[in-house]
Amino acid sequence: MACDKSFSSNYMLLSPEKVGVIDLFRILIHSDVGNRKFVDSSGETEESFQRRWIMFVSVLAQKLLLLVAKPLSGIGWAIEFWLNLLSSNQNLGGLLVNCLRGKPVIPHKESESFISIIGNLDKRVELDTRISPGEKEYYAALSMMASKASYENEAYLRTTVTQHWQMEFLGFYDFWNDYLQKTTTQAFMLRDRDTIVVAFRGTEPFNADDWCSDIDLSWYELRHIGKIHGGFMKALGLQRNEGWPKESPETKPLAYYEVRKKLKSLLGENDKVKYVLTGHSLGGALAILFPAILAMHGETGLMERLEGVYTFGQPRVGDD
C-alpha cells in the first residue's frame, strides 16, 4: 500500500532499498525519473542533471550507510566504552593501577555517569549562572544545554535535570520510525516553572539510521509552506501508509503524535504554561518541523502556547 500523499501538493520520494546498480546509474543519463523503481514522484521527468545527481548521491550514500551500519555502530560503541572506562577510573594511570589491583571500574551504559561521545566533547552540566530566569537569553541558554544533554541516557538526564538544574524531569522517549521499522528518534521533556522544554536528540556520530534520515533528500511540498525534507518527516512520525492523518492509527509511538499528546495533557487549561522546542542538528530540524505539522492539522491551541523554537547546528528543513 502506497503512502497517502493527500497532505502534499507535489513530492519526490527515494527508496534506496528498491534500487539496483543499473537503475541507479540510469538516473544520471535519462530524465525519466518516474520510470525508476526507487523513485516515486509527482512528476514523470527531471530535466536538471544537477538535481538527478543529488538524487543519485543521496540514494548511493544511504545504501552505503545501510551496508556499514553494524560495524559503524560497533566502532562507536568501542570508542564510547573506552572514553567512559578512562573517566570511570579517573585516567589511564588510574585504569592501569585498578587493573593491577584486580578492581577496574567497569562503566554501565544505562548509568547516570555514562556519557556519550558527544557528551565527552563538552562535559559541562551546570547552567550559566550569569543568565537568570526572565532575561531574554535565558531560554536560549537552557535550550542549548538541553540540546546537548539530549544525547545522553535517561538516568543521566534525570540526574542532570533534577539535581543540577533543579527542575522537573518529565520523561525520556524512544519514538518509532515507520519507514525504518525501528525506534530511531529520541527526545526528553522537562518543566522549568511555567515552561515545558521538549528537546529532540540530534545525529549521533556512529548511528547510520540518523545519517540516513539526514541525507534522505526525498521531499514533500506542503501547501502555503513549501518543500519539506522527507527524511526529517519520517523521523518525526510520517506513516508509510497513512501519511499525516490528524489522529494516528499506528500503535507504535510516533514522535509528533506522542509529543503532541503529552503537551496537551501537561498544558491543560492554564494559559500561563508555555512550551519550548529545541534540538541540535537532526534534533533541531525536528523541532522546526513540529510546529509546521501542528499548523497543517489546525492545532491553533498548541501553536498559541509555543514560546519559541531554539535550534543549533543550522538544520535545514525545507526550501521554497
Secondary structure, 3 states (H helix, E strand, C coil): CCCCCCCEEEEEEECHHHCCHHHHHHHHHCCCHHHCCCEEECCCCCCCHHHHHHHHHHHHHHHHHHHCHHHHHHHHHHHHHHHHHHHHCCCHHHHHHHHHHCCCCCCCCCCCCCCCHHHHHCCCCCCCCCCCCCCCCHHHHHHHHHHHHCCCCHHHHHHHHHHHCCCEEEEEEEEEECCCCEEEEEEEEEEECCEEEEEECCCCCCCHHHHHHHHCCCEEEECCCEEEEHHHHHHHCCECCCECCCCCCCCCCCHHHHHHHHHHHHHCCCCCCEEEEEEECHHHHHHHHHHHHHHHCCCHHHHHCEEEEEEECCCCCEEC
